[in-house]
Amino acid sequence: MKKITARQQEIIAAALAIITDQGLQALTIENIAARVGFSGAAVYRHFRNKAQILSTVIDLFANSSAQLLAEINACDCESLDKVQLFVLDRCRAFAGDPVLATVMFAENLFQNDPQLAAKIHQVLGSHRRLLLTTIRNGQRQKAIRNLPAEHLFIMIMGSLRLLVMQWRVSGYSFDLMRAGKKLWRSIETLISMPKGY
């Protein structure tokens, strides 16, 4: 990914602010230009269109995600600890930048833009591969219950996604990190192999 210029960062920040305040449907070049205080033509000098702005947001998330996944893979820790690292880091990322959750969980909004939909599915696919590998390793080590790995993945990601959605719908009214830690304790209880097996 090319280095983002200061002006591009400003445009991206304005786009994310619009999504936060008014929703994805309000994201237009005209609204972005009004938010940053220059003409629409100036926005077009930095981005071809709205889709390229959103694509850049997804790329930024994908890059930070790839870094996290590499760190988790390199971690010399137990499989359950790796799953916990993943769940809590996703909560941390979304709590730090709530608009990311809106963009990353809005695949249905990108149905008319196959490139954006493909980018989001690629990021989510990398999450899926990491978690499935980690779950299967944990099952071989007798740390994670011997249920279909795909079902355990759905339980983990589905629970996380629902929690983030509840947080968004509530207007970010609760501490996502605290709720994520509580959710993790329940997930860990459900997926851990009982002692003595």
Accessible surface in RSA format (square Angstrom, percent):
REM  Atomic radii and reference values for relative SASA: ProtOr
REM  Chains: A
REM  Algorithm: Lee & Richards
REM  Probe-radius: 1.40
REM  Slices: 20
REM RES _ NUM      All-atoms   Total-Side   Main-Chain    Non-polar    All polar
REM                ABS   REL    ABS   REL    ABS   REL    ABS   REL    ABS   REL
RES MET A   1   115.86  60.0  24.80  16.4  91.07 216.8  40.13  34.1  75.73 100.3
RES LYS A   2   179.22  87.4 163.94 100.6  15.28  36.4 114.04 102.6  65.18  69.4
RES LYS A   3   187.20  91.3 159.56  97.9  27.63  65.8 127.90 115.1  59.30  63.2
RES ILE A   4    24.79  14.1  17.94  13.4   6.85  16.5  17.94  12.9   6.85  18.6
RES THR A   5    71.77  51.0  64.05  64.9   7.72  18.4  71.77  96.4   0.00   0.0
RES ALA A   6    83.44  76.7  68.37 105.5  15.07  34.3  69.98  98.6  13.46  35.6
RES ARG A   7   103.15  43.3  98.76  50.3   4.39  10.5  16.56  22.6  86.59  52.5
RES GLN A   8    30.24  16.9  30.24  22.1   0.00   0.0   0.18   0.4  30.06  22.8
RES GLN A   9   103.17  57.7  98.18  71.8   4.99  11.9  29.28  62.3  73.89  56.0
RES GLU A  10    72.40  41.6  64.03  48.4   8.38  19.9  34.57  66.9  37.83  30.9
RES ILE A  11     0.00   0.0   0.00   0.0   0.00   0.0   0.00   0.0   0.00   0.0
RES ILE A  12    10.56   6.0  10.56   7.9   0.00   0.0  10.56   7.6   0.00   0.0
RES ALA A  13    60.24  55.4  50.53  78.0   9.71  22.1  55.56  78.2   4.68  12.4
RES ALA A  14     6.10   5.6   1.55   2.4   4.55  10.3   5.50   7.7   0.60   1.6
RES ALA A  15     0.53   0.5   0.53   0.8   0.00   0.0   0.53   0.8   0.00   0.0
RES LEU A  16    26.42  14.7  26.30  18.8   0.12   0.3  26.42  18.6   0.00   0.0
RES ALA A  17    32.46  29.8  25.94  40.0   6.52  14.8  32.02  45.1   0.44   1.2
RES ILE A  18     2.24   1.3   2.24   1.7   0.00   0.0   2.24   1.6   0.00   0.0
RES ILE A  19     5.90   3.4   0.33   0.2   5.57  13.4   0.33   0.2   5.57  15.1
RES THR A  20    66.16  47.1  39.42  40.0  26.74  63.7  39.85  53.5  26.32  39.8
RES ASP A  21    91.24  63.9  54.74  54.5  36.50  86.3  20.77  48.9  70.47  70.3
RES GLN A  22    94.37  52.8  75.20  55.0  19.16  45.6  36.22  77.1  58.15  44.1
RES GLY A  23    21.94  27.1   0.00   N/A  21.94  27.1  19.44  53.4   2.50   5.6
RES LEU A  24    18.49  10.3  14.16  10.1   4.34  10.9  14.26  10.0   4.24  11.4
RES GLN A  25   148.55  83.1 116.78  85.3  31.77  75.7  74.77 159.2  73.79  56.0
RES ALA A  26    18.84  17.3  11.80  18.2   7.04  16.0  18.84  26.5   0.00   0.0
RES LEU A  27     0.13   0.1   0.13   0.1   0.00   0.0   0.13   0.1   0.00   0.0
RES THR A  28    50.37  35.8  47.55  48.2   2.82   6.7  48.37  65.0   2.00   3.0
RES ILE A  29    11.55   6.6   9.36   7.0   2.19   5.3   9.36   6.7   2.19   5.9
RES GLU A  30   119.33  68.5 111.76  84.5   7.57  18.0  65.54 126.8  53.79  43.9
RES ASN A  31    58.02  40.0  54.28  52.5   3.74   9.0   8.12  19.6  49.90  48.2
RES ILE A  32     0.00   0.0   0.00   0.0   0.00   0.0   0.00   0.0   0.00   0.0
RES ALA A  33     6.38   5.9   6.22   9.6   0.16   0.4   6.22   8.8   0.16   0.4
RES ALA A  34    82.49  75.8  50.46  77.9  32.03  72.9  61.86  87.1  20.63  54.6
RES ARG A  35   102.59  43.1  70.36  35.9  32.23  76.7  36.04  49.3  66.55  40.3
RES VAL A  36    25.58  16.8   3.30   3.0  22.28  53.7   8.61   7.5  16.97  46.0
RES GLY A  37    64.46  79.5   0.00   N/A  64.46  79.5  32.26  88.5  32.21  72.1
RES PHE A  38    47.43  23.7  30.28  18.8  17.15  44.6  41.66  25.3   5.77  16.5
RES SER A  39    66.31  56.0  50.99  68.0  15.33  35.3  51.83 110.4  14.48  20.3
RES GLY A  40    22.81  28.1   0.00   N/A  22.81  28.1  12.55  34.4  10.26  23.0
RES ALA A  41    63.17  58.1  51.67  79.7  11.49  26.1  55.64  78.4   7.52  19.9
RES ALA A  42    10.36   9.5  10.36  16.0   0.00   0.0  10.36  14.6   0.00   0.0
RES VAL A  43     0.00   0.0   0.00   0.0   0.00   0.0   0.00   0.0   0.00   0.0
RES TYR A  44   109.64  51.2  92.43  52.6  17.21  44.8  64.11  48.2  45.53  56.1
RES ARG A  45   179.95  75.6 141.45  72.1  38.50  91.7  69.86  95.5 110.09  66.7
RES HIS A  46    58.59  32.0  45.52  31.6  13.07  33.4  32.43  33.4  26.16  30.4
RES PHE A  47     4.41   2.2   2.47   1.5   1.93   5.0   4.19   2.5   0.22   0.6
RES ARG A  48   174.04  73.1 155.32  79.2  18.72  44.6  74.33 101.6  99.71  60.4
RES ASN A  49    66.24  45.7  66.24  64.0   0.00   0.0  23.62  56.9  42.62  41.2
RES LYS A  50    80.90  39.5  79.87  49.0   1.03   2.4  40.80  36.7  40.09  42.7
RES ALA A  51    31.68  29.1  28.73  44.3   2.96   6.7  29.86  42.1   1.82   4.8
RES GLN A  52    48.74  27.3  44.63  32.6   4.10   9.8  11.22  23.9  37.52  28.5
RES ILE A  53     0.04   0.0   0.04   0.0   0.00   0.0   0.04   0.0   0.00   0.0
RES LEU A  54     6.76   3.8   6.76   4.8   0.00   0.0   6.76   4.7   0.00   0.0
RES SER A  55    19.27  16.3  19.27  25.7   0.00   0.0  10.13  21.6   9.14  12.8
RES THR A  56    13.72   9.8  13.42  13.6   0.29   0.7   2.28   3.1  11.44  17.3
RES VAL A  57     3.46   2.3   3.36   3.0   0.09   0.2   3.36   2.9   0.09   0.3
RES ILE A  58     0.84   0.5   0.81   0.6   0.03   0.1   0.84   0.6   0.00   0.0
RES ASP A  59    36.64  25.7  35.88  35.7   0.76   1.8   5.56  13.1  31.08  31.0
RES LEU A  60    73.42  40.9  66.74  47.7   6.68  16.8  67.46  47.4   5.96  16.0
RES PHE A  61     4.74   2.4   1.90   1.2   2.84   7.4   4.45   2.7   0.30   0.8
RES ALA A  62    28.19  25.9  24.49  37.8   3.71   8.4  25.22  35.5   2.98   7.9
RES ASN A  63    77.08  53.2  69.55  67.2   7.52  18.1  26.13  62.9  50.95  49.2
RES SER A  64    58.75  49.6  50.12  66.9   8.63  19.9  44.78  95.4  13.96  19.6
RES SER A  65     1.33   1.1   1.33   1.8   0.00   0.0   1.33   2.8   0.00   0.0
RES ALA A  66    59.34  54.6  50.36  77.7   8.98  20.4  54.53  76.8   4.81  12.7
RES GLN A  67   115.30  64.5 108.47  79.3   6.83  16.3  35.30  75.1  80.00  60.7
RES LEU A  68    18.09  10.1  16.05  11.5   2.04   5.1  17.67  12.4   0.41   1.1
RES LEU A  69    16.95   9.4  16.95  12.1   0.00   0.0  16.95  11.9   0.00   0.0
RES ALA A  70    59.52  54.7  49.76  76.8   9.76  22.2  55.41  78.0   4.11  10.9
RES GLU A  71    99.51  57.1  89.51  67.7  10.00  23.8  44.81  86.7  54.70  44.7
RES ILE A  72     2.39   1.4   1.99   1.5   0.40   1.0   2.39   1.7   0.00   0.0
RES ASN A  73    94.38  65.1  75.14  72.6  19.24  46.3  21.99  52.9  72.39  70.0
RES ALA A  74    85.03  78.2  49.70  76.7  35.33  80.4  61.44  86.5  23.59  62.5
RES CYS A  75    39.28  29.7  23.99  26.8  15.29  35.9  15.23  38.6  24.06  25.9
RES ASP A  76   153.80 107.7 118.38 117.8  35.42  83.8  41.13  96.8 112.68 112.4
RES CYS A  77    42.18  31.9  17.47  19.5  24.71  58.1  26.43  67.0  15.74  17.0
RES GLU A  78   107.11  61.5 104.39  79.0   2.72   6.5  42.60  82.4  64.50  52.7
RES SER A  79     5.17   4.4   3.94   5.3   1.24   2.8   0.25   0.5   4.92   6.9
RES LEU A  80    25.03  13.9  24.99  17.9   0.05   0.1  25.03  17.6   0.00   0.0
RES ASP A  81    61.22  42.9  60.50  60.2   0.72   1.7  12.59  29.6  48.63  48.5
RES LYS A  82    35.88  17.5  35.23  21.6   0.64   1.5   7.29   6.6  28.59  30.5
RES VAL A  83     0.06   0.0   0.00   0.0   0.06   0.1   0.06   0.1   0.00   0.0
RES GLN A  84    60.15  33.6  60.15  44.0   0.00   0.0   4.66   9.9  55.49  42.1
RES LEU A  85    82.36  45.9  79.54  56.9   2.82   7.1  80.90  56.8   1.46   3.9
RES PHE A  86     0.01   0.0   0.01   0.0   0.00   0.0   0.01   0.0   0.00   0.0
RES VAL A  87     0.00   0.0   0.00   0.0   0.00   0.0   0.00   0.0   0.00   0.0
RES LEU A  88    19.57  10.9  19.57  14.0   0.00   0.0  19.57  13.7   0.00   0.0
RES ASP A  89    31.64  22.2  31.55  31.4   0.09   0.2   2.42   5.7  29.22  29.1
RES ARG A  90     6.69   2.8   6.69   3.4   0.00   0.0   3.35   4.6   3.34   2.0
RES CYS A  91     0.00   0.0   0.00   0.0   0.00   0.0   0.00   0.0   0.00   0.0
RES ARG A  92   126.83  53.3 123.06  62.7   3.77   9.0  61.67  84.3  65.16  39.5
RES ALA A  93    28.58  26.3  14.29  22.0  14.29  32.5  26.33  37.1   2.25   5.9
RES PHE A  94     4.44   2.2   4.44   2.7   0.00   0.0   4.44   2.7   0.00   0.0
RES ALA A  95    40.29  37.0  20.83  32.2  19.45  44.3  21.09  29.7  19.20  50.9
RES GLY A  96    67.32  83.0   0.00   N/A  67.32  83.0  35.88  98.5  31.44  70.4
RES ASP A  97    48.93  34.3  47.70  47.5   1.23   2.9  17.29  40.7  31.64  31.6
RES PRO A  98    36.40  26.5  36.40  33.2   0.00   0.0  36.40  30.1   0.00   0.0
RES VAL A  99     6.83   4.5   6.79   6.1   0.05   0.1   6.83   5.9   0.00   0.0
RES LEU A 100    22.88  12.7  22.84  16.3   0.05   0.1  22.84  16.0   0.05   0.1
RES ALA A 101     0.00   0.0   0.00   0.0   0.00   0.0   0.00   0.0   0.00   0.0
RES THR A 102    20.27  14.4  20.22  20.5   0.06   0.1  14.10  18.9   6.18   9.3
RES VAL A 103     0.01   0.0   0.01   0.0   0.00   0.0   0.01   0.0   0.00   0.0
RES MET A 104     1.10   0.6   1.10   0.7   0.00   0.0   0.95   0.8   0.15   0.2
RES PHE A 105    23.49  11.8   9.75   6.0  13.74  35.8   9.75   5.9  13.74  39.3
RES ALA A 106     4.91   4.5   3.24   5.0   1.68   3.8   4.91   6.9   0.00   0.0
RES GLU A 107    32.35  18.6  30.28  22.9   2.07   4.9  13.30  25.7  19.05  15.6
RES ASN A 108   100.54  69.3  85.78  82.9  14.76  35.5  30.40  73.2  70.14  67.8
RES LEU A 109   103.23  57.5  74.13  53.0  29.10  73.2  77.65  54.5  25.58  68.8
RES PHE A 110     8.18   4.1   7.15   4.4   1.03   2.7   8.18   5.0   0.00   0.0
RES GLN A 111   137.15  76.7 111.11  81.2  26.04  62.0  37.13  79.0 100.02  75.9
RES ASN A 112   152.36 105.1 121.70 117.6  30.66  73.8  36.74  88.4 115.62 111.8
RES ASP A 113    37.30  26.1  35.81  35.6   1.50   3.5  16.94  39.9  20.36  20.3
RES PRO A 114   100.60  73.3  92.52  84.3   8.09  29.4  97.62  80.6   2.98  18.5
RES GLN A 115   144.88  81.0 139.84 102.2   5.04  12.0  46.07  98.1  98.82  74.9
RES LEU A 116     6.78   3.8   6.78   4.8   0.00   0.0   6.78   4.8   0.00   0.0
RES ALA A 117    17.46  16.1  17.46  27.0   0.00   0.0  17.46  24.6   0.00   0.0
RES ALA A 118    59.76  55.0  48.67  75.1  11.09  25.2  55.53  78.2   4.24  11.2
RES LYS A 119    58.61  28.6  56.93  34.9   1.68   4.0  44.43  40.0  14.18  15.1
RES ILE A 120     0.00   0.0   0.00   0.0   0.00   0.0   0.00   0.0   0.00   0.0
RES HIS A 121   103.44  56.5  95.80  66.6   7.64  19.6  63.62  65.6  39.82  46.3
RES GLN A 122   128.42  71.8 117.99  86.2  10.43  24.8  41.29  87.9  87.13  66.1
RES VAL A 123     8.13   5.4   5.26   4.8   2.87   6.9   8.13   7.1   0.00   0.0
RES LEU A 124    31.85  17.7  28.93  20.7   2.92   7.3  29.29  20.6   2.56   6.9
RES GLY A 125    17.61  21.7   0.00   N/A  17.61  21.7  16.78  46.1   0.83   1.9
RES SER A 126    28.00  23.7  25.58  34.1   2.42   5.6  21.78  46.4   6.22   8.7
RES HIS A 127     3.94   2.2   3.94   2.7   0.00   0.0   3.03   3.1   0.91   1.1
RES ARG A 128    95.63  40.2  95.63  48.7   0.00   0.0  26.37  36.0  69.26  42.0
RES ARG A 129   142.88  60.0 139.66  71.2   3.22   7.7  69.28  94.7  73.60  44.6
RES LEU A 130    11.00   6.1   4.09   2.9   6.91  17.4  10.26   7.2   0.74   2.0
RES LEU A 131     0.43   0.2   0.43   0.3   0.00   0.0   0.43   0.3   0.00   0.0
RES LEU A 132     9.09   5.1   9.09   6.5   0.00   0.0   9.09   6.4   0.00   0.0
RES THR A 133    73.84  52.5  70.90  71.9   2.94   7.0  47.69  64.1  26.15  39.5
RES THR A 134     6.25   4.4   4.76   4.8   1.49   3.5   2.34   3.1   3.90   5.9
RES ILE A 135     0.00   0.0   0.00   0.0   0.00   0.0   0.00   0.0   0.00   0.0
RES ARG A 136   107.86  45.3 106.81  54.4   1.05   2.5  33.82  46.2  74.04  44.9
RES ASN A 137    48.68  33.6  47.89  46.3   0.79   1.9   7.90  19.0  40.79  39.4
RES GLY A 138     0.00   0.0   0.00   N/A   0.00   0.0   0.00   0.0   0.00   0.0
RES GLN A 139    28.67  16.0  19.86  14.5   8.81  21.0   9.00  19.2  19.67  14.9
RES ARG A 140   168.24  70.6 139.46  71.1  28.79  68.5  79.16 108.2  89.08  54.0
RES GLN A 141   105.35  58.9  76.81  56.1  28.54  68.0  42.33  90.1  63.02  47.8
RES LYS A 142   136.09  66.4 123.48  75.8  12.61  30.0  75.74  68.2  60.35  64.3
RES ALA A 143    25.95  23.9  16.69  25.8   9.26  21.1  24.09  33.9   1.87   4.9
RES ILE A 144     0.07   0.0   0.00   0.0   0.07   0.2   0.00   0.0   0.07   0.2
RES ARG A 145    83.13  34.9  83.02  42.3   0.11   0.3  11.80  16.1  71.33  43.2
RES ASN A 146   127.82  88.1 101.41  98.0  26.40  63.6  23.10  55.6 104.72 101.2
RES LEU A 147    84.23  46.9  80.04  57.3   4.19  10.5  81.76  57.4   2.47   6.6
RES PRO A 148    74.26  54.1  61.75  56.3  12.51  45.5  73.47  60.7   0.79   4.9
RES ALA A 149    10.45   9.6   3.79   5.8   6.66  15.1   3.79   5.3   6.66  17.6
RES GLU A 150    58.36  33.5  57.24  43.3   1.12   2.7  40.81  78.9  17.55  14.3
RES HIS A 151   103.94  56.8 102.06  70.9   1.88   4.8  60.38  62.2  43.56  50.7
RES LEU A 152     0.35   0.2   0.35   0.3   0.00   0.0   0.35   0.2   0.00   0.0
RES PHE A 153    23.68  11.8  23.68  14.7   0.00   0.0  23.68  14.4   0.00   0.0
RES ILE A 154    99.21  56.5  96.16  71.6   3.05   7.4  98.31  70.8   0.90   2.4
RES MET A 155    72.29  37.4  64.75  42.8   7.54  18.0  56.37  47.9  15.92  21.1
RES ILE A 156     0.00   0.0   0.00   0.0   0.00   0.0   0.00   0.0   0.00   0.0
RES MET A 157    27.69  14.3  27.54  18.2   0.15   0.4  27.54  23.4   0.15   0.2
RES GLY A 158    35.99  44.4   0.00   N/A  35.99  44.4  30.55  83.8   5.44  12.2
RES SER A 159    37.75  31.9  27.23  36.3  10.53  24.2   9.53  20.3  28.22  39.5
RES LEU A 160     1.59   0.9   1.59   1.1   0.00   0.0   1.59   1.1   0.00   0.0
RES ARG A 161    87.52  36.7  87.24  44.5   0.28   0.7  33.85  46.3  53.67  32.5
RES LEU A 162    93.28  52.0  89.34  63.9   3.95   9.9  92.86  65.2   0.43   1.1
RES LEU A 163    21.32  11.9  20.12  14.4   1.20   3.0  21.00  14.7   0.32   0.9
RES VAL A 164     0.00   0.0   0.00   0.0   0.00   0.0   0.00   0.0   0.00   0.0
RES MET A 165    93.27  48.3  93.27  61.7   0.00   0.0  53.36  45.4  39.91  52.9
RES GLN A 166    92.21  51.6  85.97  62.8   6.24  14.9  27.35  58.2  64.86  49.2
RES TRP A 167     9.87   4.0   9.87   4.8   0.00   0.0   7.03   3.8   2.84   4.6
RES ARG A 168    67.59  28.4  55.96  28.5  11.63  27.7   5.51   7.5  62.08  37.6
RES VAL A 169   123.73  81.4  92.74  84.0  30.99  74.7 100.96  87.7  22.76  61.7
RES SER A 170    48.55  41.0  20.01  26.7  28.54  65.8  33.20  70.7  15.35  21.5
RES GLY A 171    52.09  64.2   0.00   N/A  52.09  64.2  30.76  84.4  21.33  47.8
RES TYR A 172    76.83  35.9  56.20  32.0  20.63  53.7  45.44  34.2  31.39  38.7
RES SER A 173    85.92  72.6  45.68  61.0  40.24  92.7  43.10  91.8  42.82  60.0
RES PHE A 174    70.76  35.4  58.47  36.2  12.29  32.0  66.68  40.4   4.08  11.7
RES ASP A 175    72.44  50.7  54.59  54.3  17.85  42.2  26.42  62.2  46.02  45.9
RES LEU A 176     3.27   1.8   0.17   0.1   3.09   7.8   0.17   0.1   3.09   8.3
RES MET A 177    35.86  18.6  35.76  23.7   0.09   0.2  35.76  30.4   0.09   0.1
RES ARG A 178   148.90  62.5 145.41  74.1   3.49   8.3  43.23  59.1 105.67  64.0
RES ALA A 179    21.44  19.7  15.54  24.0   5.90  13.4  18.80  26.5   2.63   7.0
RES GLY A 180     0.00   0.0   0.00   N/A   0.00   0.0   0.00   0.0   0.00   0.0
RES LYS A 181    98.21  47.9  96.76  59.4   1.45   3.5  42.64  38.4  55.57  59.2
RES LYS A 182   117.52  57.3 113.22  69.5   4.30  10.2  63.98  57.6  53.54  57.0
RES LEU A 183    38.57  21.5  32.82  23.5   5.75  14.4  37.93  26.6   0.64   1.7
RES TRP A 184     6.08   2.4   6.08   2.9   0.00   0.0   4.76   2.5   1.32   2.1
RES ARG A 185   135.81  57.0 133.19  67.9   2.62   6.2  64.25  87.8  71.55  43.4
RES SER A 186    61.89  52.3  56.46  75.4   5.43  12.5  26.90  57.3  34.99  49.0
RES ILE A 187     6.39   3.6   6.30   4.7   0.09   0.2   6.39   4.6   0.00   0.0
RES GLU A 188    63.14  36.3  63.14  47.8   0.00   0.0  10.41  20.1  52.73  43.1
RES THR A 189   102.09  72.6  87.19  88.4  14.90  35.5  69.24  93.0  32.85  49.7
RES LEU A 190   104.16  58.0  96.27  68.9   7.89  19.8  98.09  68.9   6.07  16.3
RES ILE A 191     0.12   0.1   0.12   0.1   0.00   0.0   0.12   0.1   0.00   0.0
RES SER A 192    26.32  22.2  24.53  32.7   1.79   4.1  21.54  45.9   4.78   6.7
RES MET A 193    37.85  19.6  26.59  17.6  11.26  26.8  17.70  15.1  20.15  26.7
RES PRO A 194    48.11  35.1  34.79  31.7  13.32  48.4  46.02  38.0   2.09  13.0
RES LYS A 195   199.53  97.3 174.29 106.9  25.23  60.1 122.43 110.2  77.10  82.1
RES GLY A 196    88.30 108.9   0.00   N/A  88.30 108.9  42.42 116.4  45.88 102.8
RES TYR A 197   183.64  85.7 128.54  73.1  55.10 143.4 108.75  81.7  74.90  92.3
END  Absolute sums over single chains surface
CHAIN  1 A    10641.6       8760.4       1881.2       5853.3       4788.3
END  Absolute sums over all chains
TOTAL         10641.6       8760.4       1881.2       5853.3       4788.3
